[in-house]
Amino acid sequence: MHWSYGLFRIFGIQVRMHVTFLFIVAYFAFVWGAMRQPGGVLGAAYGVVLVIMLFGLVTIHELTHSLVARKFGVEVKNITLLPIGGMASMSEIPRDPRQELAISVAGPLSNVVLALVMAVGAALFVNLGDLTDPDHLASLLMGTGFKSAYFYLMAVNVMLAVFNLLPAFPMDGGRVFRAFLTLRVGRPRATRLAVQVGQTLALLLGLLGVLGGGIIMLLVAMFIYFGAQAEGRQEEVQAVLGGLRVSQAVNTGVEVVQPQQTIGEVAARLFHTYQEDFPVVDRGGKVVGVLTRDVLISGLSEHGPSVSVGDTMRKEFPRITLDWPLYEAFTEMRSQGVKAVPVMQGETLAGMLSVEDISEAYTLLSSAGPDLAQRVSSQPPNTESEE
């Protein structure tokens, strides 16, 4: 994800922080530093420590999802902390509803277990009878100090479990709901129903936000609504592209560039071709990088036209071959943040695959139906790349 930075690695999984996470840190610092006692610098510092511990719980939640997903052979790329929670980036969500159910339940279950452990620990230093008094409990949660932080985090654990089990995409509960529905009506229809329920719930939360629930509830409603929409769209794309291989969508008629050329030379080509992304091939014929239109324009702006392709190109890019499933290639490109990748046949460049190529395949197949896919050759045309 763009604008995210690595914090640490645990169990081989990189935990990252999105830059917008700093807003929630600033918010907690403001609330405890300016709106609650004792306030001041110490109050702000307490707020910062509290939000860091809170997102420690979020990390445990996402890490539990990730470790269970690994058991089913799913690659977990990273965990990103956002102001509204966390997100584990997985290569795929298993289509087996039982596996999806296990992965989805794992996160909220970790919060429930932590809350129960903390509840047992609370008996060691507080009179649990006092917690039945709403005023006493409110003052404890809103105060500062060890007891207040302890009970605040215990309450957050319960809230995380309950919130994430709402039957709405992209919450865990939405996936649990879909998994159960899939066993009865199949995945496509189950996804449509789960999306509809999620968006309906989001509209209700948005209405509550307008009627007095506050800006946070409105933001949560927007997150759920558009998250549900994205889940539905992803399932639709996967259903349309699921039967295709990269070989059926690869663009074989591509020009290549060499590392020693200047980006000014390549930019001049754009006036005479529709090709925007170029594989970079050394004199031995090895693909050593990718020069996309975005990288080219950035290089021209920052360094001028005389800088070499080798100094500007993207050296790290996904390695995709002709036999890859097209949807898998799409998800890999999206997770790596690239718009186009070279496609290899052994050690030889077979062509380029771009997001536009995939979009074109999706548009044609969704319009014409699956019969069109059977007319598309599984082998790309034997076209040599120009140099």
Stockholm file with secondary structure:
# STOCKHOLM 1.0

chainA/1-387         MHWSYGLFRIFGIQVRMHVTFLFIVAYFAFVWGAMRQPGGVLGAAYGVVLVIMLFGLVTIHELTHSLVARKFGVEVKNITLLPIGGMASMSEIPRDPRQELAISVAGPLSNVVLALVMAVGAALFVNLGDLTDPDHLASLLMGTGFKSAYFYLMAVNVMLAVFNLLPAFPMDGGRVFRAFLTLRVGRPRATRLAVQVGQTLALLLGLLGVLGGGIIMLLVAMFIYFGAQAEGRQEEVQAVLGGLRVSQAVNTGVEVVQPQQTIGEVAARLFHTYQEDFPVVDRGGKVVGVLTRDVLISGLSEHGPSVSVGDTMRKEFPRITLDWPLYEAFTEMRSQGVKAVPVMQGETLAGMLSVEDISEAYTLLSSAGPDLAQRVSSQPPNTESEE
#=GR chainA/1-387 SS CTTEEEEEEETTEEEEEETTHHHHHHHHHHIIIIISSSCHHHHHHHHHHHHHHHHHHHHHHHHHHHHHHHHTTCCEEEEEEETTEEEEEESCCCSSHHHHHHHHHHHHHHHHHHHHHHHHHHTTTSCGGGGGSHHHHHHHHHSCSHHHHHHHHHHHHHHHHHHHTSSCTTSHHHHHHHHHHHHHHCHHHHHHHHHHHHHHHHHHHHHHIIIIICHHHHHHHHHHHHHHHHHHHHHHHHHHHTTCBGGGTCBCCCBCBCTTSBHHHHHHHTTSCSCCCEEEECTTSCEEEEECHHHHHHHHHHHCTTSBHHHHSBCCCCCEETTSBHHHHHHHHHHHTCSEEEEEETTEEEEEEEHHHHHHHHHHHHHHCTHHHHHSCSSCCCCCCBC
#=GC SS_cons         CTTEEEEEEETTEEEEEETTHHHHHHHHHHIIIIISSSCHHHHHHHHHHHHHHHHHHHHHHHHHHHHHHHHTTCCEEEEEEETTEEEEEESCCCSSHHHHHHHHHHHHHHHHHHHHHHHHHHTTTSCGGGGGSHHHHHHHHHSCSHHHHHHHHHHHHHHHHHHHTSSCTTSHHHHHHHHHHHHHHCHHHHHHHHHHHHHHHHHHHHHHIIIIICHHHHHHHHHHHHHHHHHHHHHHHHHHHTTCBGGGTCBCCCBCBCTTSBHHHHHHHTTSCSCCCEEEECTTSCEEEEECHHHHHHHHHHHCTTSBHHHHSBCCCCCEETTSBHHHHHHHHHHHTCSEEEEEETTEEEEEEEHHHHHHHHHHHHHHCTHHHHHSCSSCCCCCCBC
//
